[in-house]
Structure formats: C-alpha cells, structure tokens
Amino acid sequence: MKKIYLDYASTTPVDKRVIKAMEPFLTKNYGNTMSLHSFGQEAKLALENSRQVLADLINAKPNEIIFTGSATESNNQALKGVALRERSESKGGQYKNHIIISAIEHACIMESAKWLAKNGFEITKLPVDKYGMVNPEDVKKAITPKTILVSVMHTSNEIGTIEPIAEIGKICREKGVYFHTDAVQSFGKIAIDVKKYNIDLLTGSAHKMYGPKGIALLYVREGVKIEPILHGGGQENGLRSSTVNVPAIVGFAKAAELCKVEMKKEGARQIKLRDKAIKEILKIKGTRLNGHSENRLPNNINVSFPYIEGESLIIRLDLEGIACSTGSACSSYKLEPSYVLLAIGLKPEEAHGSLRISLGRFTTEKEINHLLKVLPKIVKQLELMSPFKKKYEKE
C-alpha cells in the first residue's frame, strides 16, 4: 500500500536539493565559525551567505537575522527577551509590563505568555471572529501606555487563516509598540515584507519549508531592544550563544532560495488542489469548513464532521495509508478540543471532530483523488458507530 502524506503543516520532508547543499558542511567544511583557521572561516562565510539569503526572503538586513534551534525558541526569545529587557532597564521599579497576544496563537506563545504572567507581566488575549481573524481595531483598543509588545501570528497553523498583520503592524508602529509575528506556517509559502508590514520581530522555521529540523530564525529589527535567554560565547550578535549549526543553516538557506523561486507557481498549484478537495469534502452532510474560505494558506484545509472523533478519523485514514492530523501537531496526543476551534465558536463536540489536511510540494492530484474516494466512506462508518449522533440530532 502506497502511503500518502497530507500533514505538511506538521513537518515537511527535506528536499533532496537541500540535502545536497548541506552535505559538504557535514563531511568536509565542518569548521566552527568562531575559529580563526581556514576551516572556521569557510564555515563563517557559509553562515553569512545563508543569513543574506534568508534576509532577502523577507526584505530584511542580514544583521537582523538571528539563528535559533527551533521556532519555539524564537517565540520564547521574542516575548521573554523584549519583556525582560524592558524590566532590566527600568528605573525605580517602573516599567511597561503589558503584552497582547491573540486567542489562537501557537502553544509556545501561549506558554511564554503564561510564564510572563507569573513573573509580573500583564497579558491580554484578543478574541477572533468565526474565521479566526483578529480585528485590528481590537488591537488598537487594547494598547495602553504600559504595552510593550503585540504578538499576532501571520497565519494560523490549524485553520490556515491569514491575519491582517499589515494593519496590525501599522497600528503598533504608530503607537510605539513592538510588533512580533509568528510566521512559521507562512514562511516560504506566501510573500512577507518586514518593512512594508512594520514588523519588529518575526519567527520562521526550516522544517516547515523542506529544510532540516533543529534550525529556525528570529528576525529582530535594528534598534529593537531584546534580552538574550542563552548566555555563553556571544554568537549571533550576543543574542543566541551556542556553537552555530552550519549544516542546518545552509540547508535552511537553500530551502528558502527554492521557495522564493517556486513560491508563486507552487502556491497556485496547491490552491487548485486545496479548493478541489474542499468542494468535494463539503458535500459530506454536516461538514463545516474551519477558517476563512479564501483568505487562507494555499495548502491548508481544516474541516469538522459532526458526531465523530477526530482521533478515530486519523487512525482510520492511517490504516488506508493517508497521514493527516486533528488540531496542531504539538497537541495531537491531547484528547481535548482544540482551543483554536473553540475560539472561533465551535462547540466542544464539533471541535473534537476536526480534520486538518495540509498539502505540500510533493502532493499530487492522484493523492487528493484517493483521499476524496476514501474519506466519505470512513466518515459514514464512524457516524454509524457514534453513540452521540442521536443526542446531537435531538439538540
């Protein structure tokens, strides 16, 4: 049985062209970037060339790109770094202590905010509408003289909705407040311009765009004051001490280079497959599309089926050789309804029946056709087995 991978929002396979670019830095050019000899200088040159490539992808300067070990680390660094720097520079114990996030941020933003709340900072969570959109006016109203930072993701990792970050960035710049966006899902898929969108900090990750795991970046605009979380040898402008992972960084840059060239054509191809799948899946009685119908990532489909459990659906699809997910990958082992789906107005029983299908560079129309052939049958079987159907129908 051929396996079909439709969980690209969780992670992606490393492109063979990326592996080829990485290989010399695993076997021949393996120097430490802090070393003065030729091995070290070759590694240093590769590091800075890679930094330039990634900066170009988002219209940034190379010195504004800081490499980290993961998107989770970048998001922690952004929120905690800005907050702790503000407090460290306070005079007489008076400092700004207010941070704004949305109700549908990734778990690492949520947990960072919780940690800051335990350590003297005030957190505001903004609501979203039924499509998962943050209203820029809500951002404007929530900002106070105590606000340091607003963090709103560029696109939802679960429902694919694209947020109005240009408007939010403009508001934050006018108010003198830092704006951070978690762009992990959009990085390499849709265009991002940090200058145009007035972004002060941005998170991107390699493994969501056909690069290796264990490498990510944090864009920090020149002039933004941020405290390091890791202290040591002073790598990455003193913001992220650790021996630099050159092979992974070279792979990240190659992945970005490929995405930049292929983004427009590949995006259009995925949108065609996505829309075909959505149209057919919505023919299944009671199915609901989660997220915006048009203003969404090219590769994202998130639907809910009444009466059935998402976990059962995932297992049945896997038995057919099809890999999808329910909720985000980081939460897939939690038997709780997605807080993102609850935030857009779904009832717990509706959120439990969610399915996230995410397409990628190697997804074919034949694979989508097979999904569309198998999925309705599985949904019908699970509905017949459901002890909740009669109860929900009465309600």
N, C-alpha and C positions, 0 to 999 in steps of 0.2 A: 504493500500500500504506500503510495507516494504521500509524503507529508506536505501540508500547505501551511505556511507561516503567515498569519494575519494579525500579528501583535507587535508591529514595528514601533508603536508608541512606548512599549516597554523597553525594547532594545533592538538594535539592528545588527545584522551580520557585518563583519569588517569586509569592505570592498577589497578585492584582490589587488587593485591598483594601490590601495593604501598599504597593504601588507608589503608589497614590493618596495614602496618608498621607505618603510620602516626597517627592512631587513639589514641594510648596511650599518645602521646605528645599534643593532643588536649583536653584530658579529665583528665588524671592522672598526667603525668610528664610534667606539664605546666610551670615549673620554668623559671626564667630569668637567662641566662647564666652568668650574671655578679654578681649574688647573691652568698653569701658565704654559705648559708644553704644547706641542703641536696637536696631540690627541684632544686636549682640553679646548684648544682654540677652534678646532674643526667642529666640535660639539657646540661651542658657543656661537659660531657662525650659523649653524643649522637652527639653533634656538631662536636667534634674532630674525633670521629669514622667515621662520614659521610665525613668529609674532607679527611680522609685517603682513603676511598673507591673511591672518585672522583679523587683524585690524582693518584691512581693506574690505573685508566682507561686510563690516558694519559701519564703515566710514569713520573709523577711529584713528588715533595716533598709536604707533607701536608701543610707546612707553605707557600707554593707558591699559594695556592688556597684561593681566596677572594670571599666571597658570596655577591651577589648584589640582587636587586629587579627585574631585567629584563636584557635581552640581550642588549636592548637599553642603559640601564645604564652602562653596562660593556663596550660597544663600546665607549660611551662618555667618560668614565673613562680612557680607554686606550689612545685614541687620545689626549684628552684635558689634561689628567694627565701627560703624557710624555712631551707635549709641554709646559705646564705651569711650570713644574719643571725645564725644560731647561732654560726658561726665568728667573725664580726666582733665579737661581744660576749664572746668567750672571754677568760678571764684566765689568763695563764701557759701559753697554748697548750693548755689543757684544755677540750674542748667535746664535746658529743654529736655523733656522726658516723655514725649508723646510720639507714638508710631502708628501709622494707619496701614492696614492690610485689607484684602478682600476676604469674603467668607468662603471662597473656593480655592485659596492658594494651596500649593503642594504641602504635604505634611512637614517638610523640613522648614518651610517658612512658618507654619503654624507652631511647630515645636520651638523654634527660635524665639518667636513672639511670646510663647508661654514662659520660656526661661527669662526673658527680659522683664516680663510682668512680675516674676518672683524676685527680681532684683531692682525694683524701684521704678520701672518704666510703665507708662500707661499705654494700653493697646486698644485701638478702635478697629472693629471688623465691619467693613462696609457690606451691605446686602447686595444681591444681584437680582436681576429680573428673571423671568421664566426661561430666557435663553442663556442665562449665565453672564449677562453683560453688567459691568459696573457703570453706573451713571456718573459722568464727570462732575455733574452738579453736586452729587453727594460727596465727592472728594473735596470740592471747594468748601462746602458747608462744614465738613469735619475738621478741616485745618484750623488750628488755633495758634496763638503766639508760642505755645510750648511744643509744637510739632517739629520734629527733626526730619522725618523720612516717611514717604509713602511708597509702599511696595505692592504693585499690581502686576500679575503675570501677563505676558503678551498674549498667550493662548492657553486655554485650559487643556491640561494633559488628559482629562477624562472625556469631556464633551466637545472639545475642539473649537469652541467659540473664540473668536479673535476680539480682544479687548480694545477699546478706543484709547490706546496709550499715547497717541499724538496729542489728543486733547488733555489727557491727564498730565502729561509732561509739561505742556504749556502752562497749565494752572500752577503746577508745582514751581516752575521757574519764576513765574510772576510773584508767587508768594514767598520765594526764597527758601523753599523746602527741597531737600534732596528727593529724587525720584529713582527708585530701583524697579527693574522688571525682570522677572524670571522668564527668560526666552528659550528655555531648554527645548520645548517642543517645536518652536518656530524656527530656530537657528538652522540655517541651511535649507529651509523649506519655502519660506517667504521672505521678501526683502525687509531688511531692518537698517535704519539710518539713525545712529545715536544723536547726531547733531540736529537733524530735522525733527526728531521726536522729543528733543530736550531731555534725553536720558542721562542720568548721572552715574548709575551703576547698572550693569546688565550681566546676567548669568547665561552661559552657554556650555554645552556638553558634547563630547565627541561621540559617545556610543549611541546617541540618538540619530546620528547622521553618517553611519557607516564607517566610523572611526573606532579606535580601541576603547575599552573600558579603563577607568582609573585616571582619566585626564579630563579637565574642564577648564574654564576660564572665568574670570571676573573682570569685566571692563570697569575701570574706575576713572572717571573724567578728571583731567588735570585740575587741581585745586580742591578736589573733594578730600575732606579730612577723614581718615579712617584708621582705626587702631588694628594692628596685626593680632591674630589669635595664636599663631605659631611663632615662637621666638627661637633664633638659632644663628645660622651663618649669614643671614642677611640676603638670601636670594630673593629674586622677584621684587626689587626695589625695597627690600626690607619688609614687605607685606606678607610674604609666604616663605619662610625659611624651610628648606629641605633640599636634598640633592635633586637636581632637576631631572625629570623623566624624559630625556631627549627622544628616545624612540617613539613614545606615545605622542609627544608634542609634534614631531614630524608627521606622524600619522594623522593627527588632528588637522594639521595644516593642509595635508593632501586631501583629506575628506572635504574640507572647506572649499578648496580650489575646485574640486569636482562638482560640488553642489552649486557653486557660483555659476559655473559654465552650463550646467544641466537644469538649473532650478526652474526656469520658465517652461521649457518643454516637458520636463518630468512632472511639474505641477499640473499642467493641463491634462496630461495623460492620466494622472491619478484622480483628478476631478471627474473625468469621464467615467472611470470605473466606480468611483465613490457614488456618483449620482445614479448610476445604473443600479447599484446594489441597494441604495436607499429606496428607490422607486419600487423595486420588487419586494423588499422586506416589509415595507409599509402596507403591502397587500395582505399580509397576515393579520387577521382580525384582532383588533385591540392594541396593535403595536403603536408605540409612541417614539418619535424621534427626539432625542435629547440634545440640546444645544441649538444654535442658530441654523436655519435651513440653508442659508447662503454664505453668511459671514463666518465661515469655519475653515479649519485647516484642510488642505486638499486631500489628506489621507485619512481623515477621521470620520468614523460612523459610530454613533452611540445610540442604542435603542433599548426600550424597555418592553417586556412582554408581561401581561397580567397573569397572575396565578402561579407562576413558576419561579424556581430558584435559579439565580444566575450561576451558582456553583454547579448545579446539576447540568445546566446547559453547556457549560465549559467542558465538563467531563464527557458528555455525550459527543460533543464536537471533536474532542481529542481522540475519542475512540474511532472516529471517522477520519482521523489524520489531519484535522484542522485545528490550529492553535489560535485562540482569541483570548480575551480576558473579560473580567467583570470588575468594574471600577479600575483604579490605577494599580500598576504592578506592585507598588510598595505596600498596598493594602489588600492584596489578593488572598492572603491567608486569614484575614479578619472576617468573621461571619457577622458583620454589622453592615447596615445600609450605608452607602456612600454619603458622606456629609455634603459632597458637591451636589448630588442629585436631590438631597433633602433641601439644600439651599435654593434650588430652582423650583421648588414647590411640589416635588413628588412625595407621595405617601411612602412610609417605610416598606410596605408590601410591593409597591411599584418599583422602588429603588432596588429591592432585592432581586428583581427580575431583569436586571440590566445586562447588556452585552456590548463590549467595546470591540469593534473591528477596526484595525488600523493597517493601512496599505503601505507598500514601500516600493523601492526601486526595482525589486525583483518579482513583484506581484504581476500575474498575468490575467488576462480576461478569462482564460480557461479555468483558472483557480477560482475566480469570482463566480463563474457559472456553476462550478461544482458546489460552492458554498450555498448558492441560491437554490440548488436542487436538494441539498441535504437539510438545510435549516428548517424549512416549513414542516417537514416530517417530524423532526425532533421536537419542535415546539408543540405540535399537535399531540405527540405521545406524552410529553411532560404535562400538558394541560389535562389530559385524561387521567393521569396519575395523581394530580394535585388535589389534596384534601381541602384546599382553600377556595376553589373555583365557585362552588355553590354559595359559600359565605359571602364572597365579594360581589357576586351577581345580585344577591339579595340587597346588599348595601347600595 
